[in-house]
């Protein structure tokens, strides 16, 4: 089922506002994070925020997720104030590893291509 236009609009706005809010934080680990995507639930009560894991060590991920979870209240208030919303979805943060997987697949396909045609 297709997402409603309103839901897509909220996701798009959050995708812009969350990095702005992160840049306001004093923690360099948090204010340099890149938001890849935001997916809101149908009722807009929850939102999964996908973060770029390209420059993050696997050991650092749990520490960063804990820090950003503590800052989620600030992030939600920032989004509410900027858009004059009555409420903001509750944020759930995850690191997105799809880009890493895609890069590994590209390397494998290049290797196979070179072996077949090289």
N, C-alpha and C positions, 0 to 999 in steps of 0.2 A: 504494500500500500504506500502511495506517495505521501510525503510529508506535506503538511499544509504550508501555505505561503507565510503565515504568521510565525510558525515554528522555524522555518528556514531563516526568516528575518531575525528572530531572536538569536539563533545560532551565529549568524553572520555578525551581529552587533557584539555578541560576547567574544567572538574570535578577534575583534578589534580592541575591545575594552580591557580584556584580561591582560594582554601584554602591556598596555598603558599602566594598569594598576600595578603590575609586577615591577615596572620601571620606577615606581614611587617608593618601593621598599629599599631599605638600607643594606640588605643582604645581597652581595654580589653573586652568590650561587642562584638566587631566585630571580633577581632583576635581569639576568641575561638569558633566562629560559625562553625558548621559542614555542609558541602555541601552534600546533599543526592543524588541529580540528577541534570542534566542539559539537557534541551531540546531545540535544535536550530530549528528555522524556516527553511523551505526548501531553501531559498536564503541565509541563514546564516547571515541575517541582525539583527535578534533578538534572544535572548536566555533567556529562563525562568530558573532561578536558584532556585532550591528547597532547603530550609534550614531546618535543624532539629529543631523542636520546643519543644523537650523533656525537656530541662532545662530552657525554657523561659516562663515567666509569660505572660498571655494574655494581661496584661496592658503594658508590655514592648515591645510587638511586633511592634506597630506603631512607637515607638521611634527608635527602632533598624532598621526598614525598612527605615525610613527617613535618619538615619545616613549612612546606607549602600548605599542608592541611591546617597548621596552626594559623597561617595567614589568610585562610579562606574567608573568614568573617570580614576582614578588611577588604578583600577583593570583591565580595558580594556587596558591601556597602558602597564601594567605589562605583560599581556598575549601576546600582540603584540610583545613586545621586546623579550620575552622568546622564542617565536616560529618564530620570524622574519616574521610576517604576515604584510600585507599591511593594513588590517583593521581587526577589531574584532567586533563580534556581540554586539549589545546594550543589556545590562543586565537588566532583570526585575526580581526582587526578590520576592519570596513567601515562607511563612512557610508551611511546609508539616505536616499535622495533621493525616496522614494515620496510622502512627505507634501507636499513641494514640488510634485511633479507633480500630485498630487490637488488642491492649492490652485489651481494654474494652470488645471486643467480646470474647477474650480468657477467661477472668474472668467469663463472663456470661455462656459460654459453660461448663466451669469447674463446676460452680454452678449447672447447669442443670444436668450434669452427676452425681454429688454427690447426688442430690435429687432423681434421677431415680434409681441409683445403691447403694445408701448408706443407 
